[in-house]
Amino acid sequence: MPPPAGYFERPRPSALATAIAAATSADTINVYGTCYGNFGKDLTLQRRGKRATLDGNKTGRVLRINAGTTTLPDLTITNGETTSLGGGIFVRPSTAAVLVNVLVTGNAAGAKSFGGGIEADENSTLTLISSTVSGNTAGGSGGIDIWAFPCRYAGTTSALATRERHSPPSAPFA
């Protein structure tokens, strides 16, 4: 029986970029093994297998959320490295990222940048549920940087390394 329309399974890590390019808004893409990508659609990247990892291989940012809402359940985001903002995940203005049971670790932003693990830019929404952000580095805000009001952050039973947190005093927290 074929999978339902809009459902992609790509068992090879190198196929992630192809699956993202072919996806339409609200699709679910299954992630197998270790792979990395950069996308801008309303998508869900879903773990398949025991160790689904989005790995930047220290050659750039792991994920850039360019448009809509991206949901990431049960993944590891690691080895992102950039001289810019958001080594692991960059949540662009007016977009949203929802992380559920995600580990964001081992990512780095530039020595003069912020958000080694996650950079949530102006007017974006970042939601962490049962997720961990630790072991990330940057010139400032190694873990999560919430750039400017009115970015919204909602965290539920998530672990953030204290020395890595940062947000401007005017940022509202849900």
N, C-alpha and C positions, 0 to 999 in steps of 0.2 A: 504494500500500500504506500503510495507516495506521501510525503509530508504535506501539510496544509500550505496553501498559498502564503507567500511572505515569510516562510520558515526556511532558514539556511543552515546547513550543516557542512562545515569545512574541516575535515580531520587533519589537514596539514597546516602547521603554523604559518607558512608563507601565504596561505590563502586568505588571511584576515582582510588585507587591503582589498582584495577582489570581492569578498563578501560584502564589505562595507560599501564599496562603489556600486554594487548591484542592488543593495537594499533600498527600500522605500521607507518613508516615515512610519514609525511604530513597529518595525520589524524586530525580530529577535535573532541574534547571531550567536551560535554556540562556539565557545572558545575551547580548543583542545591544546594541551601542551603549553609551549611558551611561544608568544608572538607579540608584535607591537603594531601600533597604528596611530593614525591621526584622522579624525573624522568630524563631521558636523551635521548630524541628522538626529531626529528623535529615534533612538535605538535602545535596545537592551542587549548588552553583551553578557552572555550567560555561560557559566562554567560547565564544562563537560569533562569528566575524568577527575582524578584525585588532585592534580596540581596544576590547575589552569592559571597561567601567569602571563601578564602583559609586561614584557621586558624591553626596556629602551636600549639595552646593550651598550649603555653609556655613549650613544651616538646621537642623542636628541631627547626631546620631551616624549613621554610615553603617550599621553592623550591630550588633545585639545578639543574641548567641547565648543564647537563653532555656532551651533544653532539648536534650538529646541531643548528637549530634556533627554539626557542620557542616563540610563539606569545600569549600574554595575553590581550584580549580585555575586558573592562567593568567588572573588578574584584576588590575586596579588598583583599590585602595581609596583614595579621595582626597576632599578638601574636607569632611570631617566636622568639625563644630564644636559643642562642648557646654560648658556651665559645670560639668558633672559629670565622671565618669571615662570614659576610653576614647573619644576623639573619632572614631577610625576604626572600631575593633572593641571591643566590650565582651563578654568571655567570662564569663558569670555563674557563680556557684558550682555545682559538680557538673556542668558541661558541658564540651564539648571543641570546639576549633577546629583544623583541619588546613589549613595554607596551603601550597600547592605552586606554585612559580613565581609568587608574588604580590608586587606592589609596593604597599607601604603608605606613602603620602607625602602631605604637605600637609594633615595633620589636626591638630586642636587640642582639648585639654581645658582646663578652667578654670584661671585663675591660681592657685587654691588646690587644684587637683586633680592627678591623675596619669594617665599613660598616654595621651599625645597620639595616638600611633599605635594602640596596643593596651593594653587593661587586662585582665589575666587575674586573676580574682578567686579567693578562697579555694576550695580543693578542685577547681579546674578543671585542664584539660590544654590546653596550647598547643604545637602542633608546627609548625615552620617548615622547609620543605624547598626549597632553591634559591630562597629568597625574600629580599626586601630591605625593611628598615624604616628610613627616613631622611627627614629634612626635616619632622618632626612636632614640635609644641610643647605644653608644659603647664607648670604651676607647678613640677612635679617629674616626672622620668621622661618626657621628651618622646617617646621611642620606644616602649618596652615597659615596663609596670609589672606586676610579679608581686606581687600584694597580700600574700598570707600563706601560710605553710605550711598544708597540703601541696599547693600548686599545683605542677604539673610542667611543665617546659619541655624540649622536645627540639628542638635545631636542627641541621640538616644542610646544609652548604655554603650558609649564608645570611649576608647582610651586614647588620650592625646598626651604626648610627652609634654610636661609643663613648660620646659624651657623652649619648646618649639612653637608654642601658641603665640598668636599676635592678632590683634584687631584694633582699629582706631576706637577711641572712647565713644564716638558717636554712633557706632554700628549697633543696630538693634539685634538682639538675640532672641530667637523664638524658644 
